[in-house]
């Protein structure tokens, strides 16, 4: 397998394992990634999903250009839909997703990272949307998610020029949440994932649903959605446990019910 999944304590780490190709995705590996994500989205025991790449050079260095070179219009449409399906799962599965960006995150690689809820990067990482230099534009959601994650102006600058940015500039523009030295990245990713895995899965799922609406749709409707989800939590065992633990000055034990 080239898409590895390691499970430990409610945390599933998905690793794109093609270091000889800088973890670039072709059709076979993109389909395998989709299948892995579909499985994890449905697993109750998995509370947090981490996406990363093997080795220390690349997270996912985009799509395999040799594969893309021969695509016609209909094949390119299916290829785009496959990438969008992966991104949609990362963005909407009812559990937090974290991109641990250990190197190059270019093209489709950055687009998948953008679909994750949180992004941590090594100080040596390079991020960008270089599609313009191939005579195309981002096709896995980058032109939308990059603008929503950062600003419209910054997104246009990266997409129009194709230039990569280093981790420090990415952090400055909110493209990543934090930057660590390469040797610390996975440890810090693990700390974050463990902290999230200890929280209420139900509350996290509702919080993710509510915040995903923040930059789209009518403002009033989004506020009503938050109010509805907030109220629903008061029918859960996690709400009762969380508040009881606070009053009793102990750590809560959430079950997701």
N, C-alpha and C positions, 0 to 999 in steps of 0.2 A: 504494500500500500504506500502511496505517496502523500496521502492526507492522514496523518496520525492523530489519534485521539487518546489522551491520557486522562483518566478520572482519578480524583483524589479528594476526599472530604467534601463532596458537593461541587467541586470545581472541575470542569472539563477543559483541558487545554488542547486546542486544535492546531496542529503544526503542519504547514505546507512544506513537504520534505522533497524538494527538488534543488538542492544546493548547486548542482552542476549547471542549472539554468537560472540561477539566482531566484529560485522559487517562483518563476513565471508560470502562469496557468495556460494550458492548452485545453481543448475540449474535454478530453478524458479526465483531467484533474479538476477542472471546474465542475463537471458533473459529479465527481466524487465528493468535492467540497459541499455541494448542494445537498447530497444525500446525507452526509455527516451532520450538517446543520439541521436538516429536517428531523433526524433522529434525536439530536440533543434538545431541540425545541420541545419535543414531546415527552422527554424524560423528567419525571417528577423529582428524582433524586439529584438531578443536576440543577444547581442553583445559580451558577455563574459560568459563562463561557468566555474563555480567553482565546484569541486568535493571534498566531505568531508564525514566524518562518524559521526554518532550520539554519544552523550556522550563525555566523556573526556578520555576514555581508548584506543580507537582504531579508526584509519582511516578506513582501511579495513585489517583485520588480515588474509588475504589470502583466499583461497578457503576452503569450508567445507570438511574437511578430511573424515568425515563419509560418505558423498556423494561420494567422489572420490574413496573410498576404494573398492567399488563394480564395478568399471568400467572395461570393457574389452577394447581391443585395438581400435575397431571402435568407441566405446562410448568415450574413452579418446581422440580420434582424433576430434570428434565433440565438446567435451568440450574445447579442445585447440583452435579450430576454433572460438568458441563463445567468448572466452577471447581475441583472436586476433582481432575479429571484434570490440569489445569495444575499445581496444587500438588503432586500426586504426582510429576510429571515433575521439577519443580524439586528436590524432596526426595530423589528416588531415582536420578536419572540418574547414571551412574558418572563424574562429574566435578564439581568444585566449582561452586556457583552463588552469586553475590553480588548482593544488592539494593543499588543505589546510590540512596538515598532523597533526592531533590532537592527535595521539597516535600510536599504533602499525600499521606499514605498512609492512606487511610480505608477501612473496610469491606473489600471484596474486595481492594483494593490492599494493605492491611496483611496480609491473609491470604496473598497471594502472596509478600510480603516475608518473612513468617514461614516459608514453605516453603523459602526459600533457606537455604543453609548459613551465610552470613555477611551482616550488614547494616551498611552504612555510611550515615550520615545527614548532611545539611547542618544547620547550627545553626538554620536557619529552618524545618526540617521540623515537621510536625504529624502525629501518629499516633493512630489510634483505631478503635474498633469502634462506630459510632453506630447500628447496626441497631435497637437497642431503641427509639429515637425514631421509627422507621418502623413500629413494631408487629411487628417480626420479631426474629430472632436471627441471629448469624453463620452463613452457609451454605456457606462455602468452607474450613472447617477451623479457623476462628479460635478457637472455644471450646476446642479441644483443643491446638492449637499454641501459643497465647498462654500457656496455663497451663504447658506444658512448657518454654517458652522463659524465662519469668519465674517467677512463683509463682502458685499457685492463688488466693491472696487478691488479688493485683494484677490477675490476669485477671478475676476476678469484679467487682472495682471498675470496671474499664474497660467491661466488657460490660454490667453492670447499669445503670451511669449513662450510658453513651454518651459520656462526656467525652473530648476529645482531650488528648494530652499533648505537651509540646514535646520537642525532641531531648535536652535536658539531663535531664529526668525519665526519658525512655526509656533513656538510658545508665545512669542510676542503678539501674534495675531490670533491666538486662541485656537489654532489648528490642532494643537496637542494640549493635554491638561498638565503634563509635567515632563521633565527631562532628567534623566539619570545617566551616570557613567555606564558604559556597556556591561561591566561586570556586576552592576547592581540592578539592572533593569528587571530581570526575571524575579529577583527577590522582592523588589518593590511592587511588581505586578502581583505576585503571590500575596503580599500583605494586603493590598487593596482587595483582591478577590476574596480572601479569607474574611475580611471585615464585612463585605457585602453578603457573603454566604451565611453569616451569623444573623443577618437581619430577617425580618418577615418576608418570605417569598411573595406572599399575597400583596403586602404593602408595596414592595418593589415593583411588582407587575402593574399595579394600579398607578404608581408614581410614574413609571415609564410610559404608560398609555396617556396619562395627562400631559406630561411634558412633551411628548411627541407631537401633540396638537398645538403647541405654543406658537409656532411660527406659520401656521396654516389655518385656514377657515376663519369664520367669524369669531371675533373676540368674545362676545357674549356667550356664544355656544360653547366655547372652550371653558369659560368659567363655570357654566352649568355642568359640563362634563366633570370638572374637578369636584364640584359640590356633590354630584351624584356618587362618584367613587369614594369620596371622603365618608359619606353617610353609610355606604355599603360596608366599609371596614368595621363598623360598629355591630355587624352581625357575625363577625369572625372571632375565632378563638385567639388568633394572634393579637387582636386589639385588647382582649381581656387580659392576656398574658403580659403584653407589653406594659400596660398601665399598672397591673398588679405588681410587676417586677419593679417598676419605678417607685411605687409607694412603699414597697417592702425593702427597697435599697439592695436589690440583687440583680444579677444578669438575667435577661429574659431567655426563654427557651422556645423559639418559634418553630411551628410545625407546618405552616402554610395552609392552615385550615381556619 
